């Protein structure tokens, strides 16, 4: 494909600023949920880290479609979603995401014992290497939240 084939119909070539110029209601809802679950500081750092870069678009997309559309669905509460998210992140070995979601899970009502049990449970489905590696991330999050 040529660069012209990637140019948006209006010819500006700047799909990101067009997207950010008109944030959707789902984006705004997602941002509220994301801040409530992950914490203002965590979300502000994530958004600031990518502001003005190509990565900013994926932050916007995740905020709108994951946080705004998925986390707002009524069939599961946030506590249940956090538990599921931890299991999925263990399976994917997505350690950078796992760390933030451990703190979020506690915010959403899970206990350290329940989070640990989720990691133990993952051994049977994800394998010992994935669970052991994830537990190191989880333990570091626990230690950071309780430095005593």
Secondary structure, 3 states (H helix, E strand, C coil): CCHHHHCCCCCCCCHHHHHHHCCCHHHHHHHHHHHHHHCHHHHHHHHHHHCCCCCHHHHHHHHHHHHHHHCCCCCCCHHHHHHHHHHHHHHHCCHHHHHHHHHHHHHCCCCHHHHHHHHHHHHHHHCHHHHHHHHHHHHHHHHHHCCC
